[in-house]
Amino acid sequence: MRNSHFRLVNQEVSKTITESWKRSRKSKVSETLNSAPLVLTEEDIKKIKHCGDLYQSFSSVYSRMEREIEDCYALGLADESGRMIGVRMKGKLHDQLREANFYPGANWQEEVTGTNAIGTALAAKKPVTIHTAEHFCDAWKAFSCAGVPIFHPVKKKVIGILDLTSNDEHFHKQSLLLTKAIVEGVQLDMMNRLYEKYNVLKERFNEKRKEIKNDWLIVFDDQGEMIASNRASEPFHYIWKFDFDWITYFHQLQNNRKVDRVNESIPFLHGQPHGKIHPIVHTQKVIGIIVQLPKKTSPSMTSKMTNKTFQIENGVIGHSAPLQSLLSKLEKVAPSHASVLLTGESGTGKEVFSRLLHQLSGRKEKPFITFNCSSLNHELAASELFGYAPGSFTGGLKEGKKGLFEAADGGVLFLDEIGEIPLTVQPLLLRVLQEKEVLRVGEYKSRKVDVRIIAATNRDLKQMVREGTFREDLYYRLSVISLPIPPLRERKEDILLLANYFLEKCQPARRIQFSESVVKVLQTYDWPGNVRELRNVIEYSILFVDEHIIEMHHLPDYLQEHVFIPSVLTNKLQDISGEKHERENIIQMLKQTNFNVTKAAKMLGFSRGTLYNRLRKYNISY
């Protein structure tokens, strides 16, 4: 720590400042840095100012408070990344701060420019004041400044920082309070703008929904946030691009804001399927769009679209945060050729996600070969993996046979249950991964192969490595990229979407729905068997439903028991001895079991004879 910093420590510098110095040193910020680096172009700044509510609200509040703010102060507005996007300053202070790039486009993150009001408030996520020598870099030590985070009025996350800077002799004790007051005004103005914007978006969306009956309609605001959909409970058959540049997209729309775009490729969906874009204009500004897409894409329609278009099938459905995080990672991983290891519990859909990874990659037109490693044994391993030459052994094909690697050449080989592969076979697999060539049984000349490996397991391979049942070198060859698949219990928001998807898939001609009690069960059960178990439950229930509503008694017995037992125990704890409660419990249980006396007695903890006695006692007929 520098001598000046030692002197400050002796003056009892706050913990916020000392921690900031430590971070600055760790980031190797130069103490002699004399200006913040410029990271945004004028065009970038123009887009951000035009499309963001943050700058609009800052400008509006400043124009109302300008007379209250002395000329000795400079106000700087930075975004959530510490990049300055707006500034208001006058007189001599303008020239002094301009030399330090206290100017739109400069990066004032703490890890870049050291301890300063913008970067430190952003890192600490709380208001800070930085006085003269408390700054890490010498060039900022002539100034004192206050930094206050600006929070999104709805999402409550930090979306920017407001900085108030002056020469130290003009920096009053009330400077931080003034900065906080301006920030409160900005947040209130943003709330009003958002309220007005959302009302307009929903109003236009409802008007469009009356016109369009069959297609998907989704409304987005100008930040790319989905506001509403006309089919929110149904599975959406496309996948989002999570890193899409919405600022540039809406900036381009603004230049042609009055024109509906028909048969337009949708750039923020993978494959860019064609649909219609309806810009929503309010006060001469595009504040959102309505996207219109076909509800379903038939094979004939798919062939007319770009060859990159695909549907998400077999259960890759949902909008939960864990699923979105996984899909975002798959999107980033897909273009590479690195091996991928998918881990997760049984039934989470590892093969489904491996196929999606294949579809997102440049190998989508090449083979996708699946193989379950639990069926592999040492005697047949070489011929299965690498193939064999004609006449290699009795019973083999006369013309010989390709192995799995040759069959997948140019594409993907999915090795399911990789943890079950015998230890004696693992060196064979390791060799082909290292050499990228195979040798057929009965041949002496190797064949080059270009295969991407995606492996999957529900076992702990690291533990197997420690136990000596899985080779460490093979583990690291397979897990260049390791992606855990979230269990269904961590994707509660997706359960009903998946259930409706399986329901529609199993009975396309019938209109079967879930009762409210069944919906509650589906959403609260932990699903140890994950998506596979949910699909099985739906298929089971459809077989036994009589009308068009799946009720509790249509569910498998184990699922009914799981729900009934806690309910009964809770009621017993409340007052199971009371006759009124006991009568209500019996009637409720009879209804839930479709008046199956044997099952109701079991769930209530009675013998069948005891239940009959209670029925007579409480005059319950069934």
N, C-alpha and C positions, 0 to 999 in steps of 0.2 A: 504494500500500500504506500502511496506517495506521502511525502512529508506533510503536504497540505491536508491530506486526508487524516493523518495522525492528529494534527492539531484540531481538526473538526471532531474527531472521536473524543478528545479530551473535553470538548464543549458539549458532550452528551447528544450526539447526533442520533436521530430516531432510527429504530430498527429497520424501518422501510428503506431508508437511505443506505444503511450499511449492507443490507441484503442486495440492494440494487448495484452497489459497487462490486460485490462479489460476482454477481451475474455478468457485469460488464467485463471484469477481468477474465472470467471464464470464457467469454465470447471473444476475447483478445481484441477488444476495442482499443484503438490507438488514442492515447491521451492528447496527442498533437493534432488530431482530426480538426479541421477548421471549417468544414461545411458538410451538411448531410448529403448523401448521394441522391441524385435524381433517378427515379425508377419509373415514372409515368410520363408518357408523351402528352403533348397538348390535346391530341385526339382522344387519348384515354381519359384525361380529366374532363373533357367536354362530354363524353358519354356518361361518366359517373355523375356529373352535375345534373345532366338532363334527366337521367333515368332514376336517380335515387331520391327518396323522400328526405333523407338526412340533410343533404345540401339545401334542398328547397326550404325546409323548415328553418335551418340556420339562417338563410338569407332573409326569410320573412321576419324572424324574431329580431335579428340585428337591425333591420330597417325601422322597427318600432322602438328599439332601445338605443339607437345610435346617439341620441342627444344626451343620454345618461352616462355614456362611456367616454372617459377622458381621452384626449389625444395621446397621452403618454402610454396608453395600453395598446398592445397588438393582440388580436384574436386569431387563433389558428384552428382549423377544423381538420381532423384526421379520421380516416376510416378505421375499421376493425383490425387492419394490418399495420397501422401506424403510418400510412401514406397520407401526406397532407393533400387535401382536396379543395380547401378554401382558406382565405386569409383576409383580414381587415386590419389595416394599419396606416398611420399617417406620419408626416414630417420626418425628422431626423431618424426616428426609430426604424422607419422603412428602409433607409440605406444601410443601417447597422445590421439589421436582421436579414436583409437580402443577401449580404455577403456570406452568411451562414446557411443560405438556402432554406430560410424559414419562409417557404414558398410552395405553392401547389406543385405536386409531383415528387417532392423530396420524401425520403424514407426516414422517419424518426423513431423506428423501433429501437428499444433499449439495446438489443444485441448488435445493432449497427452503429448507433450514435451514443451509446453509453447512457448514464443516468441523465434523464431529462423528463419534463413534465408529461409529455405525450407517451413516451415509451414506458416510463415507470408506472404511470397510472394504468396503462394497458396491461403491464405485467402483473401489477398488484390488484387490478380490478377494483380500485377504490381511489377517491380523491387524494391528491398529493400536492405539496408545495416543495419546490426545489429552489434554495437560495444560493446564489453566486457559487462559492467554492464547493457546494454540495454536488454540483455537476461533475461528471467524470472527466469530460474533455475541457481543456483550457479555454477553448474558443467560446464556450457558453457561460463562462464564469462572470462575465460582466452583467448578466441578467438574473432576475428572479422570476419564477413562473409558477402558475397553478394549473394543474391538469385534473379534469373531472370526466369520468366515463359517461357515455351516453348509452342508455339501455333502450332496446326496442320496446315500445309500449305494450306489445302483446306477447312476444316471445321471451321478453325479459333477459335477453342476452346482450352483451356489449357489442354495439355496432359502430362506435366511434369514440373519439376523445376531443373535448374542447380545451384548448390551451390559451391561457391569458399570460402574456409576457410583458415585462417592462424593465427599464434600468432599475437597479436595486433601490436607489433613493426615492423612486416613485411607487414602489411596491408597498401598498398599504396592507394593514392587517385584515381588512375586509375584502382583499382581492379574491381569496378563495370563495367567500360567500357570494361575491358578485358572479364568479364563474359558475357556481352551483345554480344561482338564480337563472342565468341564461340557459343552462342545460335543462332546467325544469321547464322553461318556456319552449325550448326545442322539442322536448318529449311530449308536451301537451299539444303543440302544433302538429306533430307527427300523428298523435292519436286522432286528432280531428280530421286530418287528411286521410288516414287509413279508414276511419269510420265512413267518411263520404265516399271514398273509393270503393269499399266493399259493398256499400249499398247500391252504387251504380252498377257494379259487376253482377251482383245477384239479380238486380232488376232486369238487366239486359239478358242474363242467362235464363231467367224465367220466361221472358218473351220468346227467346229462341226455342226453349223446350216445348212451348205450345205448338210451334211450327214443325219441329222435327220429332217424330215418334219412335222410329226404329234405330237410328244411329246412336253411337256414343257421342255425348256432348260433355266436354270438360272445360271449365273456365279457369284461367290462370291470371294472376296479377302480374304487374310489370317486373316483379322480382323472381318470377318463375314458381311462385307458390300456388298450389292447386287450391282453389276456393270451393268448388262444388262440382258434382258430377250427377248426371241423370240416372246412372246405374251403379251407385256406390257399393251395393252389396254383391255385385257380380264380378267374376274374375276378369281382369284386364289382360288382353292377349298380346301385349307388347311390353317391351322393357325400356325404362328410361335411361338416358345418358346422364349420369350423376354429376359430371363436371362440365355441363353445357354452359356456354357463355351467354347468359340471358341478357346482360347489359348490351352487348353488341347486337344481339338479335332484335331487341326492342328499339334500339337506336336506328336500325335499318327500317323497321316497320314505321317509325315516325315519319320517315321521308315519303311514305306512300300509304298514309294512314286511313284513307277513305275507301280503299279498294279491298273487297273480299277476295281471298286467294283460293280459287277453285282448282281441284286436282293438284294441290301443292304437296311436295314431299315434306314430311314433318321432321325437321332436323334434330329435334331433341328426343326422338325415339330411334332405337337401333333399327337399321335397315331402311330408315326414312320412308315408312309407308305413306301412301298418298291419301290425302283427305282435304278438308277445307279449313282455312284459317279466317276467322271473323274478328278483325281488330275492334276493340272497344275504345272509342274516343270520348274524352271528357275534358272540357275547357282547352281544346286544341292540342291535347296530349293523349297518346295511346297509353291507357292505364291497364290494359289487359287484353287477352284474346280468348275467344271461344274456339276450341278445336272440335271438329266434327269428323268422326271416323266410322267406318262400317262396324256394326256390332260384332260381326263375325267375318272372317276372311275365308272364303271357300277356296279349294284348290285351283279352280279356274281363275279366280281373281288374283290369287297369289302369283300365278304364272305370268300375269300381265304386269305385275309390279317388278321393281328391281329385284335382281336375284339375291340381294342381301336380306330381303324381307323374311321374317320367320315369326312363328307364333310360339308363345311359351305354353308348353303342354305338360301333362303328367304331373301336375301339382306345383310347379314353380309359380306360385301365386301368392300375393300378399303385399302389404305396405308397412309392415312392422320395421322398427329401426334395425334389429339384428339382421333381418333379411335384406334390407336396403344396403347395409354395410357389406354383407357378403357379395351381393350383386355388383356393388361398386368395385370390390377387389377383383372379382372375376373379370370384369370389363378391362381392368388395367393389366391383368395377368395374361389374358387371352392372346394378345399379339405375339408374345414371346414363344420360344421353343423349349423353355425350361420345364423340367419334370414337376408335377404337382401332386401333393399328397393331401387327399381329402379325409379328414377325421371327423368322427361323430358317432352318436349312438345308432343302433340298428333302427332302420325305418325312417331316417331323416331325409333320405332321397339323394344319397351320394352319387348314384349312377345318373340320376336326373340332372344334377348340377354338372357332372362331367360332360354330359351331352350338350348342355348349354354352353360350357366352356369351348367345346368343339365348334358349335354353331357360331360363336363370337370370334373365332380365330380365322386365320387365313387358310386353314386346312379344312374348312367346312365342306368343300366339294370332294375331299379325299375320304378314304374309309375310316369308319369308327368301329373298332373291333373290341368286344367285351369278352373277358375271361374270368371265371371264378377260380381263384388260386386254391381254394380248399379241395378242389377235385384233382389237383396235380400230385402225382407221386414220382418218386425218383426214377423208376423204370421207364416211364413214358415222357418224362419231362423234356428231354432233348428233342424228341420227335414232335411233341406238341408245340414247343416254343420255336424250334428252328426248322422243322420239316425233315423229310428224308428223301433219299435218291431212289430211283426205280430198283426193285429187287433187293432192298436193304434187309428186309426180314419177311418171314412167312406171315401171310395175312395182310400185308401192306398192299396199297394200290400199285398196279403195275407201272403206272406212269410217274409214281412218286407223289409227294404232297408238299405244298407250302406249309411253313409253320406260321405261328401267330404274328411274328414280327414281319415276315414277308407279306402276309395278308394285309397288314396295317401300313405298309410302306407308303410314305408321303402323308399319312394321316395320324390317327391317335389309337393307341392300345390302352384300353382301360382294364387295369388289373384289380378286380374287386377282391376284398378279403385278403389283402396282401400279407396280413399277419399270420395267415394259415399256411403260407408256403413252407414246405419242409426245409429244414436247415441244410440238408444235403443238396438241395436244388438251388439255393441262394447264390452259390458261386457262379453257376451257369448264367443266371440272370444278370449278375454283376458284370460279367465279362462283356456281354453284348451291349450293356449300357455304357461301358467304358470305350469299347472299340467301335461301336456303331456298325457292326458287321456280324453276320450269322454264318454258321457252317452246318449245312444239312448233314444228317446222319448218313453215312456211306459216301460222302464226298470229301474232297481234299482242298477245294478252292472256296474261299470265303465269298460271301455276297454282301455288298454294302446295303444298308437300310437306313432310311430317314424316318424315324418314328418318334412321336412325342408320347411320353408315358404319363398317364394319370392313374395313380394308385389310390385305393380307398381302404379304410379299416375302421373297425369299432374297438380295436384293442390299443393298449398303450405300448407303442413300439419302443419308446425310450426305456420303459421298464423291462421289456423283452431283451433289449440290448444289454442292460445291466445284468439280467439273468442268464445271458449267453445263448438265448434261443433265437435271436435275430442279429444278423451281422451289422456292425456299426457302419462299415463302409457302404453297405447297401442302403442302410437307412438314410445316410446323407446324400446318396445318389438320387434316391426317390423323393426326398423332402427338400429339394431346392426351394420350393415354395410350398408352405404348409397352410392349409385353410381349414379351420374348424367349421363344421355345419351346425348351426344352432338347433337345439331340440325344440319340439313344438311347444313345450311349456314356457319357453322364452319368447314365443311368437303368438301370444294370446290374441293380438289384433287380427291375425291371419286365419284363425280357426274357422270362423263362420264363412269367410270367403272360400276356403278350401272345401268345407262341408257342402256349400251350395254348388261348387264346381263338380264334386263327385256325384252329387244328387242329380245334376243336369246330365252328366255324362252317362250315368247308369239308367236313366229313364227319360230320354229325350222327348218321347211322345206324350208323357204324362206330366201333369202339373202337381207334383207333390211338394209340400212345404213342411217345415218343422213347427211344432207347437212352441209356445213361449217357454214352457218348462223344459223341453228338450234343448232349446237354444241355451238356456242357463246351464244345463248339464254339460253341453259341449264346450262351453266357454270356461267352466270352472274345473273340469277334470284335468289331471296332470299329463295324460297321454304318454305313459312310459314306452309304448310302442310307436310313438310319434306319428308321422303322416300316414304310414302304412296301416297303423291301427285305426286311425280315423277313417280311412277309406274302407276298411273292412267293416267297421261299425255301420257306415252309411249303406253299404251293399247288403248287410244283414237286415237292417231295418226296412229297406225297400221290399224285401221278400215277404215281410209279415204285415205290411201296412194294408188296411182294408179300403180306406177311402183316399183322401188326398192330404191327410195330415199325419205326420209321424209323431206319435205320442210316447210317453214314458215307457209304457208296457211293450212297445215295439223294439226297444233297445235290448241289447244282450243282457242276460241276467246279471253278470258281474258288474256291469255299469249301473244297473238299477240298485244293486246292493251297495255299491260305493256311495250312492247318493242317499239312500234311505237310512242307512245306519247312523251317520252323523246327525241327520234330522231327528231321528228317534231319541238319540242320546241327549240332544239339546233340549227336546221337549221334556224328557225325564228329569233333567237337571232343573228345569223351570218348575214343574209341578206335576209329575207323572202320577202322583197318588190322587190328585183331585179328579173327581168323577167327570166333571165337565171337560177337562183337558184330555182325559183318557178316552172319552167318547169321541171327541174331535180327532184324536190321533188315529183311532181305529177306522173312522170313516175316511180320513185322508189316505191311510195306508191301503184300504180296500180300493179306493179310486185309482191310486198309483199303480196297484198290481192288477188292474182290470178285474177286480173282485175275485182274485185267486186266493181263497181262504188259506191254503197251505203256505203260500209264499208270504201273505200278509202276517200270518202268525209267526213265521220265522223272523221276519223283519221286526216285529214288535217284541220278540223275546218270549212269546207265549207258546204253549203247546196248542195243537189244533183244538183239543177239547176245551181248553181254557178260553180260547177265542170264541167258540160257540156259546159258552156260558155268558161271556161279556155281551155278545150280540143279543141274547135273550134279555139280559139285565137292562141294557140300554135301549131295548126295543128297536134294534137296527135290522131292517130287512134289506135283502140284496137279491 
